[in-house]
Amino acid sequence: MTPLPRDSRAGTGTWRPGLALVFLAALPGAVPAFSAPAAARSPAPDREAWRKVEAGSVTVVGTASDARLVETAVTLRALVALMPGLVPGAFGASPTLVAAVVHDEAHLARAGFPPPGPAGDRIVVAATSDEEARAVLLRDAATALARRSKASRAPWLVAGLGEYLSTFSATEARATLGRLVPQHVALLRAAGLPAGRPGLFSAVAIDGAGPTPALLRAQAWAVVHVLLQGTPEGEEELGLFARLVSEGRESASAFRDAFGESERTLYERARRHVVDSRPLARVVDVPAAALPVGRLLPLTRTGAAGVLGGVAKGRRMPETEAGTAPPALGRVAPSAPLVSSTLPGATLGIRADVPAEVDLVNRLIDAGREEEALTRLEALHASLGYDPEMQNALGWDVGELRRLVTHNRLVRRFNAAVGLLNAGQGDAAVGVFREVAARTEDPSLAARARAHVAEIEAGGGRKRRY
């Protein structure tokens, strides 16, 4: 196994205090304390300004500060680059990793998170921008990657790696691993040593809330920590265990062959390592081959939903309650316009304020004016010829908003067909239902339309109430 690169000033493996004591500094984008007059002012409106930044297979989207989004991209880029060498065989092939970081949890719901159904060849994680949620984001990403490997048949290994990497941090060149987790240390100190064989190594699952899963996660963290930072050749032993489990070896047999000690002995040593010895963190170099972090680019909410695999707010559902009149097919304008009739800069040759325009598009969608939002976004997209990268980025948003508009048009067509059916015009309704079933990308809408076609054909087009 090729060991992780270590800091050149750390000698041959002993981590110096000056390098290991690394703490999370306040981000440049952190909100400063307000004076009393400032705190009394009305809060600024929530613009829900979505942005995206990419770094190789990592994509970060969100509404958090620019500093937080970039820091998350830098950290996840380093995490993905370092994990294959951390414990060879413990992590599966690295897919696209998508992380959403928002300053308000409601933004995730509006962007359709969590996504409906499996994410396919992507891993999608999300969190708010506070420090506690940052650890959850890292844990979720590491655990999801570990579960893609056959070594995931050892739940303690997956949980321990997730907890170990929950304190991971990185700059462009350096990464810090293995900070102590105070709550885990406190749990282990209070629980003492278990009687007999530690249940950690036979646990089928270590997920969920409650004191027992929390203690098991703390124990798994301690075992992984002592192997990676407190055991000569511990990385190789852990890698051998992962390989044996991946090959189908029973966990207890793989444990004996890999570590050369009993489960209880290893756990006792792990507990002493984190509770009594209080080990320092380790600093390593980020591989030079890791792709750089790109520019921050604006997204509409529909574009963010597309990246996350969700369904943005503004997606309509059929109205099929009995006696409900179908909505008019034309757009109903709100009582007060949100924006002027022309895109700033589109006709005057002036560069548009892209974030402001994207915010207006989101507000138009909120007001039920998604077709007007699409027209405005298409004009903005066309005006960005001076910035091809941003124009390409917004091309995704245009495509997602077109899908939203198409879906909502088909929902209106579906509702109109229900109105025809309620009026006894089954022959006219059946053609509309067939059109909806053929054109929609929504499986549930297609199924409902086909069901109506079957019922109409079976009933001879008689009048029905829905």
C-alpha positions, 0 to 999 in steps of 0.5 A: 500500500502506498501511504498517504503523503505526510507533512515534510516537517513531521519527520518519519511519522511523529506529528508535531504539535505545531502541525497537528493542532489545527482548528476551524477558523472563522470563515471570511463570509461569517456574519459579524456581530451587530451593534444595537442599532443595526440589530434593530433594523428590519432583516434583509429579504431572503433572496435565496441566491443559489450558486454552484461551484465545481471541482472535478467530480465534486459539485457544491450548490447552495445559498450559503455565503460564497466563502462557505460554498468554496470552502466546502468544495475545497474540502470535499475535493481533497476528501475524494482525492485522499480517500482511496489511499486512506484505506485501500478497498474500503471505499467504492469507485468515486461517483459524482458527489453533489453537496448542497449547503444552505443558510436556511433549511427551507431552501432545500425544500423549495429545491425539492430536496431530498430527491425522489427515488435513488440518486443513481450514479451520484451521491447527494448530501445536504446541510445548513451552513453551521459548524455542527451541520458541516460535520454531518455533511462530511460524515454523510459523504464519507459514509455514502462512499464507504457503502459503495464498497463490498467492505461495507459488510462490516458496519463498524468500519463504515461507521468508524470511517464516517466519524473519523472523517467528520472532522476533516478539513482542507486547504488547496494544499493541505488536509487535516485528519483525526481531530478528536470528537469531544462528545465521542470521548465523553461517551467512551469515558462515561461508558467504561469498558464493555463486559465480554466481547464488544457488541460493536463488532457484531452490530448489524447496523450502527445508524439511528438516534438514541444512546446505544447507536451513539455509543457504537459510533463513538466506539467505531470512531475510536477503533478506526482512529487507533488503527490510522493514527496510533498503530504502526502499520495500522493503515495496512492492517485496516486495508487488509481487513477491508480486502478480506471482507470484500472477498467474502471472508467472515468478519470475525475470521478477517479480523483475526487475520488482519489485526492479529489481536482479539476484538476486545484487546483492540477496543481496549487499546482504542479507548485508551488511545482517545480517552487517555492519550488524547492524540493529536491530529495529522496533517497530510498533503493534498495530491497535486493531481486533484482538480482545482476549484472553479468559479462560483456561478449563479443558479436558479432554483429550478437549476439547483433542483436539477443538480440535486435531482429534486423537483423545484417549487412551482411544479404543479399537481393535477387537480382532480377532486370532484366538482373542481373546475379546470383552471384556465389555460392562460396565465393569470397575472398577479395583482402587481408586477414583480419586474419590468417588461424588459431585461436590463441590458438585453436591449441596451447592450449593457451587461446584466446583474446576473444574480439579481436577474436570477433572483427575479426568475425565482420570484416569478416562479413563486408567483406562478409565472413560470412561463414569464420566468422562462422568457426572462431567463432565456433573454438573460442567457442570450445576453451572456455572450461575453462570459461563455462559462457563465452562459454555459452554466445558465444553460442548465437552468434554462433546460430545467425551467423549460422542463418545469414549464412543459410539466405545468402546461401538461398538468393544465391540459390534464385538468382541462381534460378532467373538466371535459370528462365531468361535462360528459365529453369523454370523446374529446377528453380521451385525446387530451389524456393520450397527449399528456401520457405521451408527452409527460416525463412524470410517471405518475401523471402519465399513469393517471392519464392512461388510467383515464383513457382506459376508463373512458374506453371501457365506459364508452365515453360516458360522463364521470365525476372526479 
